[in-house]
Amino acid sequence: MELVALVILVALIQYIYFSIMVGKARGTYGVDAPATSGHELFERYYRVQMNTMEMLVSLIPAMA
């Protein structure tokens, strides 16, 4: 069970890292906070974060 908790923790840390990268991309590409589109590279960062969040919703309960 400890390994399952470790994998869940690593997945959450990865999601937090992706969130930080999206924040940096907002500043780099000049996309203001509520907007989710603008620069093409920002949209890629944003989609990676959102796809990760969508998968965490099913991963965490399934593993627990």
N, C-alpha and C positions, 0 to 999 in steps of 0.2 A: 504494500500500500504506500510505502514511502516513495517508491519510484514513480508511482502515479501522481502523487502530490508534487514531486520534483518536475515532472513533465508539464503539469498544469502551471506551475510557477514559471518555468522557462517560457511557455506560450504567452503568459501574461506579460513577462518582461519584454518579449519580442513585440507585443502589441504596444506597450508603452514606448519602446524605441521607435516604432513606426509613427506613433503620434507625435513624437518630438521631431522626427524628420519632416512630417507634414507642416508643422509649425515653422521650421526653418525654410521650407520651400515657399510658404506664404510670404515670408520676408524677401526671399531671393527673387521671386518672380512677381512680386507686387500684387498679390491677390488678397483683398481685404477679407476680414474674418467671416462674415456670414456666406460669402460667395463660395461655390464649389466648382466653378469653372472659370476659365480665363486663359492662362498659359497652358500649353499642351503638356509640358513636363510636370507642372504642378498637378494636373489632373491625374497623371500616372501615379504620383506619390499618394494622392488622395484615394485613388481606387485600390491601391495595395492595402492601405489602412482599413478601408471599408470592407474589402473582401476578407481580410483577417478577422475583423470583428464579426462578420456574418458566420464565419467558420467556428469562432470561439463559442458562439451561442449553442452550437450542437456538440462541439468537442468536449467542453467542460462537464456538462451533465452526463454525457455518454461515458466519460472516463471515471466520473465519480460513482 
